[in-house]
């Protein structure tokens, strides 16, 4: 019996794993950066309704979940379906140096932006240095 295999099957499988499919979307793209006393994470979520976005923090794990749906009106005739639909999820492990209790989230122009303050204990501070009775001097820590 002669077995025929598709030489591109493995390439297709890897592409689906990293790029997602319409049934199982890939992860949402994100930029993360620090600006002064705040850490920011910006997630691309074009076409997602704000009420479908859910952000939770549990034990320093931030989970962002969002869903993009197709129109469900019976009068709508789908002609092309190339954009990924379904549920998108992304998890970030937050450092103890961030104040997750005061996390803020905003959604504008298809971008979810999270603003997380740096914890007070993680900010640079002056440490007093005492010399042999000659007075106190301060240095940056």
GROMACS elastic network, one bead per residue, 0.5 to 0.9 nm:
[ bonds ]
;  ai    aj funct       b0    kb
    5     8     6  0.86911   500
    5     9     6  0.79301   500
    6     9     6  0.53651   500
    6    10     6  0.84236   500
    7    10     6  0.73100   500
    7    11     6  0.82296   500
    8    11     6  0.51453   500
    8    12     6  0.61079   500
    8    13     6  0.85902   500
    9    12     6  0.51266   500
    9    13     6  0.61431   500
    9    14     6  0.87028   500
   10    13     6  0.50021   500
   10    14     6  0.62010   500
   10    15     6  0.85493   500
   11    14     6  0.52058   500
   11    15     6  0.61099   500
   11    16     6  0.86367   500
   12    15     6  0.50554   500
   12    16     6  0.61590   500
   12    17     6  0.85807   500
   13    16     6  0.52291   500
   13    17     6  0.62260   500
   13    18     6  0.88720   500
   14    18     6  0.63316   500
   14    19     6  0.83110   500
   15    18     6  0.53668   500
   15    19     6  0.55430   500
   15    20     6  0.72701   500
   15    21     6  0.89437   500
   16    19     6  0.52165   500
   16    21     6  0.58306   500
   16    24     6  0.86607   500
   16    25     6  0.89133   500
   16    26     6  0.82156   500
   17    20     6  0.56833   500
   17    21     6  0.82822   500
   17    26     6  0.76459   500
   18    26     6  0.64815   500
   18    27     6  0.83892   500
   19    25     6  0.74187   500
   19    26     6  0.52289   500
   19    27     6  0.80820   500
   20    23     6  0.79805   500
   20    24     6  0.56521   500
   20    27     6  0.78051   500
   20    84     6  0.78845   500
   21    25     6  0.52519   500
   21    26     6  0.71155   500
   21    84     6  0.66210   500
   21    85     6  0.86439   500
   22    25     6  0.58000   500
   22    26     6  0.89582   500
   22    81     6  0.83015   500
   22    82     6  0.75469   500
   22    83     6  0.71034   500
   22    85     6  0.56620   500
   22    86     6  0.74574   500
   23    84     6  0.75168   500
   23    85     6  0.69480   500
   23    86     6  0.67600   500
   24    84     6  0.78466   500
   24    85     6  0.78186   500
   24    86     6  0.68781   500
   24    87     6  0.77033   500
   24    88     6  0.84364   500
   25    28     6  0.84697   500
   25    84     6  0.56216   500
   25    85     6  0.65735   500
   25    86     6  0.65840   500
   25    87     6  0.70498   500
   25    88     6  0.63904   500
   26    29     6  0.88644   500
   26    84     6  0.81668   500
   26    88     6  0.71625   500
   26    89     6  0.87000   500
   27    88     6  0.61005   500
   27    89     6  0.63431   500
   27    90     6  0.63511   500
   28    43     6  0.64412   500
   28    44     6  0.62574   500
   28    45     6  0.70162   500
   28    88     6  0.63370   500
   28    89     6  0.70146   500
   28    90     6  0.66832   500
   29    42     6  0.83294   500
   29    43     6  0.57099   500
   29    44     6  0.55536   500
   29    45     6  0.81919   500
   29    90     6  0.89761   500
   30    41     6  0.66561   500
   30    42     6  0.54120   500
   30    44     6  0.63935   500
   31    40     6  0.80512   500
   31    41     6  0.56913   500
   31    42     6  0.52177   500
   31    43     6  0.67096   500
   31    44     6  0.87630   500
   32    39     6  0.73822   500
   32    40     6  0.55063   500
   32    42     6  0.63649   500
   32    43     6  0.88498   500
   33    38     6  0.86057   500
   33    39     6  0.58410   500
   33    40     6  0.53308   500
   33    41     6  0.66497   500
   33    42     6  0.88470   500
   34    37     6  0.74708   500
   34    38     6  0.57722   500
   34    40     6  0.60364   500
   34    41     6  0.88796   500
   35    38     6  0.54676   500
   35    39     6  0.62958   500
   35    40     6  0.75891   500
   36    39     6  0.79871   500
   36   118     6  0.86213   500
   37   116     6  0.87085   500
   37   117     6  0.59635   500
   37   118     6  0.53064   500
   37   119     6  0.83436   500
   37   123     6  0.76080   500
   38    98     6  0.84837   500
   38   115     6  0.64558   500
   38   116     6  0.55681   500
   38   118     6  0.54219   500
   39    98     6  0.78411   500
   39   114     6  0.81481   500
   39   115     6  0.59176   500
   39   116     6  0.51037   500
   39   117     6  0.61456   500
   39   118     6  0.67102   500
   40   113     6  0.68605   500
   40   114     6  0.55586   500
   40   116     6  0.62956   500
   40   117     6  0.87228   500
   41   112     6  0.81091   500
   41   113     6  0.57321   500
   41   114     6  0.51663   500
   41   115     6  0.68511   500
   41   116     6  0.84367   500
   42   111     6  0.64008   500
   42   112     6  0.55755   500
   42   114     6  0.63431   500
   42   115     6  0.88757   500
   43   110     6  0.84788   500
   43   111     6  0.55631   500
   43   112     6  0.50721   500
   43   113     6  0.64154   500
   43   114     6  0.84676   500
   44   110     6  0.62517   500
   44   112     6  0.66209   500
   44   113     6  0.89783   500
   45    48     6  0.57630   500
   45    49     6  0.89677   500
   45    66     6  0.78446   500
   45    67     6  0.89558   500
   45    68     6  0.84629   500
   45    88     6  0.89051   500
   45   107     6  0.89891   500
   45   109     6  0.87951   500
   45   110     6  0.50248   500
   45   111     6  0.55444   500
   45   112     6  0.67876   500
   46    49     6  0.87444   500
   46    68     6  0.85952   500
   46   109     6  0.73554   500
   46   111     6  0.68075   500
   47    68     6  0.65525   500
   47    69     6  0.86030   500
   47   110     6  0.63973   500
   48    51     6  0.84849   500
   48    52     6  0.70061   500
   48    53     6  0.77461   500
   48    66     6  0.70528   500
   48    67     6  0.63049   500
   48    69     6  0.77437   500
   48   110     6  0.69699   500
   49    52     6  0.55387   500
   49    53     6  0.72710   500
   49    66     6  0.83973   500
   49    67     6  0.77583   500
   49    68     6  0.72265   500
   49    69     6  0.87812   500
   49   110     6  0.88210   500
   50    53     6  0.55223   500
   50    54     6  0.88260   500
   50    66     6  0.84677   500
   50   107     6  0.68690   500
   50   108     6  0.89777   500
   50   110     6  0.89638   500
   50   112     6  0.89336   500
   51    54     6  0.78927   500
   51    66     6  0.87851   500
   52    65     6  0.79457   500
   52    66     6  0.54630   500
   52    67     6  0.56654   500
   52    68     6  0.78627   500
   53    64     6  0.72365   500
   53    65     6  0.57213   500
   53    67     6  0.69232   500
   53   112     6  0.87810   500
   54    63     6  0.79233   500
   54    64     6  0.58126   500
   54    65     6  0.50910   500
   54    66     6  0.62820   500
   55    62     6  0.70938   500
   55    63     6  0.56829   500
   55    65     6  0.64555   500
   55    66     6  0.87524   500
   55   105     6  0.82528   500
   56    61     6  0.80662   500
   56    62     6  0.57365   500
   56    63     6  0.52873   500
   56    64     6  0.67281   500
   56    65     6  0.86833   500
   57    60     6  0.61987   500
   57    61     6  0.54481   500
   57    63     6  0.63411   500
   57    64     6  0.89933   500
   57   100     6  0.73161   500
   57   101     6  0.85156   500
   58    61     6  0.52711   500
   58    62     6  0.66892   500
   58    63     6  0.82981   500
   59    62     6  0.84138   500
   59    93     6  0.89578   500
   59    94     6  0.87489   500
   60    92     6  0.83660   500
   60    93     6  0.59788   500
   60    95     6  0.69171   500
   60    96     6  0.73666   500
   60    98     6  0.89147   500
   60   100     6  0.71780   500
   61    91     6  0.66840   500
   61    92     6  0.57853   500
   61    94     6  0.59005   500
   62    90     6  0.82294   500
   62    91     6  0.55144   500
   62    92     6  0.50969   500
   62    93     6  0.62822   500
   62    94     6  0.68254   500
   62   100     6  0.86307   500
   63    89     6  0.71227   500
   63    90     6  0.58398   500
   63    92     6  0.65736   500
   63    93     6  0.88761   500
   64    88     6  0.80747   500
   64    89     6  0.56600   500
   64    90     6  0.52993   500
   64    91     6  0.63386   500
   64    92     6  0.85170   500
   65    87     6  0.69597   500
   65    88     6  0.56744   500
   65    90     6  0.66488   500
   65    91     6  0.87680   500
   66    86     6  0.83017   500
   66    87     6  0.56948   500
   66    88     6  0.52388   500
   66    89     6  0.65705   500
   67    85     6  0.73094   500
   67    86     6  0.53517   500
   67    88     6  0.60170   500
   67    89     6  0.87590   500
   68    84     6  0.79441   500
   68    85     6  0.51404   500
   68    86     6  0.53317   500
   68    87     6  0.66231   500
   68    88     6  0.80834   500
   69    72     6  0.82429   500
   69    85     6  0.58041   500
   69    86     6  0.61803   500
   69    87     6  0.86626   500
   70    85     6  0.70432   500
   70    86     6  0.87086   500
   71    74     6  0.87655   500
   71    76     6  0.70413   500
   71    78     6  0.88746   500
   72    75     6  0.85018   500
   72    76     6  0.72307   500
   73    76     6  0.55283   500
   73    77     6  0.88943   500
   74    77     6  0.79016   500
   78    81     6  0.70936   500
   80    83     6  0.89796   500
   81    84     6  0.80579   500
   82    85     6  0.89618   500
   85    88     6  0.84882   500
   94    97     6  0.80660   500
   94    98     6  0.67640   500
   94   100     6  0.77588   500
   95    98     6  0.57457   500
   95    99     6  0.88666   500
   96    99     6  0.75281   500
   96   100     6  0.86185   500
   96   119     6  0.78832   500
   96   122     6  0.85978   500
   97   117     6  0.89853   500
   97   118     6  0.60263   500
   97   119     6  0.52810   500
   97   120     6  0.81244   500
   97   121     6  0.71482   500
   97   122     6  0.53027   500
   97   123     6  0.85090   500
   98   101     6  0.88076   500
   98   116     6  0.65843   500
   98   117     6  0.59856   500
   98   120     6  0.86138   500
   98   122     6  0.78238   500
   99   102     6  0.58609   500
   99   103     6  0.70454   500
   99   116     6  0.63597   500
   99   117     6  0.54015   500
   99   118     6  0.57098   500
   99   120     6  0.81744   500
  100   103     6  0.51767   500
  100   104     6  0.89842   500
  100   116     6  0.62888   500
  100   117     6  0.74681   500
  100   118     6  0.87503   500
  100   119     6  0.85569   500
  101   116     6  0.85836   500
  102   115     6  0.86053   500
  102   116     6  0.66170   500
  102   117     6  0.68057   500
  103   114     6  0.68813   500
  103   115     6  0.57617   500
  103   117     6  0.68902   500
  104   113     6  0.82642   500
  104   114     6  0.56566   500
  104   115     6  0.51157   500
  104   116     6  0.64991   500
  104   117     6  0.89028   500
  105   112     6  0.69853   500
  105   113     6  0.57150   500
  105   115     6  0.63549   500
  105   116     6  0.88492   500
  106   111     6  0.81984   500
  106   112     6  0.57547   500
  106   113     6  0.53037   500
  106   114     6  0.65553   500
  106   115     6  0.84514   500
  107   110     6  0.66964   500
  107   111     6  0.55901   500
  107   113     6  0.62306   500
  107   114     6  0.88327   500
  108   111     6  0.54439   500
  108   112     6  0.66597   500
  108   113     6  0.81444   500
  109   112     6  0.85094   500
  116   119     6  0.89684   500
  117   120     6  0.86850   500
  118   121     6  0.83686   500
  118   122     6  0.66081   500
  118   123     6  0.69772   500
  119   122     6  0.53803   500
  119   123     6  0.67824   500
  120   123     6  0.53849   500
  120   124     6  0.86294   500
  121   124     6  0.82357   500
  121   125     6  0.87953   500
  122   125     6  0.87616   500
  124   140     6  0.75345   500
  124   141     6  0.63298   500
  125   139     6  0.89932   500
  125   140     6  0.65056   500
  125   141     6  0.60282   500
  126   138     6  0.64347   500
  126   139     6  0.59415   500
  126   141     6  0.59342   500
  127   137     6  0.88078   500
  127   138     6  0.59567   500
  127   139     6  0.59513   500
  127   140     6  0.64745   500
  127   141     6  0.62751   500
  128   136     6  0.66533   500
  128   137     6  0.60424   500
  128   139     6  0.67655   500
  128   140     6  0.89601   500
  129   135     6  0.88675   500
  129   136     6  0.57887   500
  129   137     6  0.51442   500
  129   138     6  0.55633   500
  129   139     6  0.71150   500
  130   133     6  0.73410   500
  130   134     6  0.79175   500
  130   135     6  0.64443   500
  130   137     6  0.62935   500
  130   138     6  0.84181   500
  131   134     6  0.57387   500
  131   135     6  0.62560   500
  131   136     6  0.64013   500
  131   137     6  0.75822   500
  132   135     6  0.76334   500
  133   136     6  0.80988   500
